[in-house]
Amino acid sequence: MKIVVPVKRTVDPNVKVRISQDGHSMDTRSLKMGMNPFCEIAVEEAIRLKEAGKASAVIVVTVGAAACEDILRHGLGMGADRAILIETELSLQPLAIAKLLKVVVDKEQPDLIISGKQSIDEDNNQTGQMLAALLGWPQGTFASKVELEPNRAMITREVDDGLERLALTLPAVVTTDLRLNQPRYLKLPNIMKAKKMPIERLLASESGIDLRSRLIVQQLAEPTKRSGCMKVQSVAELVNALHNVARVIG
C-alpha cells in the first residue's frame, strides 16, 4: 500500500504574525516557518501505518516555492520514503492546490491520502475535501483514529453527539484531527540522512491547470483591542454595567 501525504509550509504557531503594509496579506518575512501542525500529524500517522506493516511507502508532497523544501526534508526525517515539490511562486487557493495534487495522485496511484484537516494560517479546511471530490474517492474528515483493513479504512471521527465510525473503501482520502496522534521528535541521524535524500520537482506552470485566484482579499485588519474587564457582585450590578458602561442593553 502506498500513502500520499500533502503538507503545507506555515508560520510557526508560537510566532505572532503581522499584517503587511499593503493590508492584503500577512507579513511573514524573518518569521520562523515550519510544517503545518495538522500536516505533521498526517505524516506521523502514515509512518505509523508503515511501521505497523500496513503500508509499503509514504510520499510527502507540497505545493509552493523552493523554500518549501525544508518541510519536505522534515517529512523525510520523520520517516517518509520520497518527497515531491510542485514548485510555484504563486499564492494558491485550495481548489488550485487540490487540482495540482490530483496530478501527483494520478501519477503515483496511491491507496490512501492522509492530509491535515486545515492549515493554521488560512483555516480553509477545503483542500482534502476538494481533492476527494476531484478524484471521486470516499473521504473521512477530522479523523481521531485510523485503522486499515483489507480493501478499506476504518475511520473514527468526533461529531457533536459523540463518535462516528466510517468504513471507507480504498482508495480514499482522510483528513486528520489533533487527537489522532502526537508527532515524533526528529533524531539527528534522521535529519542528516534527510538532507541527502533527493526531492522530485514538478513545475505547476507546466500542469495546464488554471491557477488564478477565485477569491480576492480586499483588506485585512487587526482585531479590535478589548477593553479591561470588571467584576460585579450581583445581578443588579451586572445589569447596571451592561446598561450604563458597556451600553449593550437598553
Secondary structure, DSSP 8 states (H G I E B T S, - for coil): -EEEEE--EEE-TTS--EE-TTSSSEE-TT--EEE-HHHHHHHHHHHHHHHTTS-SEEEEEEEE-GGGHHHHHHHHHHT-SEEEEEE-SS---HHHHHHHHHHHHHHH--SEEEEES--TTT----HHHHHHHHHT--EEEEEEEEEEETTEEEEEEEETTEEEEEEEESSEEEEE-GGG-------HHHHHHHHHS--EEEEGGGS------S------------------SSHHHHHHHHHHTS----
